């Protein structure tokens, strides 16, 4: 899959972001724009679902770190779910697994 | 000859087209999947850097891939302004794992960290980022080239040597000897040769099943149509007339090799599918007041789990086996075990005693040296209509039992792996009443649940749920769903469970 599909929703106070396909510079740009609209004080936590993410580049990593920092600064919880394949390899290579506290599944 | 060359517009969305285009090119090399991912990332980072930072933007960005001297040469060129900070960025680049890399300049850091050789060349009209990636020599495809003309032979080596490992021979007989021992990936042969001519060589290879399917190309200056017809009747893959160009020969070899790879993959997939189908577990439906619910989750490569049951006049015995490993080898071994277990259970008096079934399996495994290269675990349970259940284990995860008023707990039973002992394994007797249940499973489930001890993992997952009713089955299905969709890439064991409720 080289295209992408973004799903951003707020359910019971949790902002859930799902990225299918590529989390690259273009996707990160769109996500940044959309999340600013969705994000509000009512959010208690953020879940980033990368189950269907097949490719991630440095811009994608940048987006993940920004989202994590955003959650931290607002004292919200932050979880990344289901990272595998190339995105996981990239996060492992740059040491991002531990600082992002990746869940196994 | 260029393997790949394409021009893109200076837009971020073009990185996706680039990834799509470059994937089959890199996959056709001998690089590993991880290296292909790394190089794709390097290209995307370089492309993105140009689109985001070049002012003014170039009007085009070109990507080409070629091979030379055992290296893959990837060039990303653009007609925009020169990037002056390349060498400075290289000097200050941080290595992989340095978390400060995430602060800024990660794209350039990745380009330097993920490449063994990268350079940036700039002229007045064009900038070029050049990545050299050594191709693993041992994994390069091997070609046997046969021609009695030394010039013709040298030409084949010169045309193909940078992409393939070429073994040249000027005598058909010597080449045949080499092919029979080494089984190359492709053969290119002249026709008109002394000693053994090309047609005789091909005929000889065709008659041997071990060499018949090695892709074969005639490269010849023979213009006799009768000989051409004769050659075409020998199941060859292509016929190239001399003189030929490097481009034509490389394209022909590439095409024939790719087709051969596809056929092999397709045949392997068909074989695996047929083996998998033949190992489909036979699940009992019910015995008296016992009801059976089975779930089997075959991962992508599939493991060697299988379940066999036999029904007697007043009993039903189920054996669940887990052959360690995955893929076709595990399934082939599972086939062998399946045959043994079914033959052991063909006698009623043995089949009604799970310990004797496992003892029989153990002695077969000890005797059959072909099975020593794998490990199997097994659990057997015999159910009687009265509610009595006999359970025996051979190195298998402990089953779970649900007793009314107590809940789920492991059945305290153990036994050594099949093949290690000829002694009768321990048997545990359970008496299941209405509302009680037994759960047999393989350890693929524990991997899904990320726990070391599968029974603990399942106990925790089932929590206080009652025996197989709709809620428990929903939980088991949820576990199955995780197994099917949320697994790590390298985790490809199969998971099987059988819930028996009364």
Interface residues (C-beta under 8 A of the other chain):
Chain A: X2 X3 X22 X24 X25 X26 X29 X51 X55 X57 X58 X59 X61 X62 X65 X82 X84 X85 X86 X89 X90 X93 X94 X95 X96 X99 X104 X105
Chain B: X12 X13 X15 X16 X17 X19 X20 X34 X37 X40 X41 X44 X45 X48 X51 X52 X96 X97 X98 X99 X101 X102 X106 X107 X110 X113 X114 X450 X482 X485 X486 X488 X489
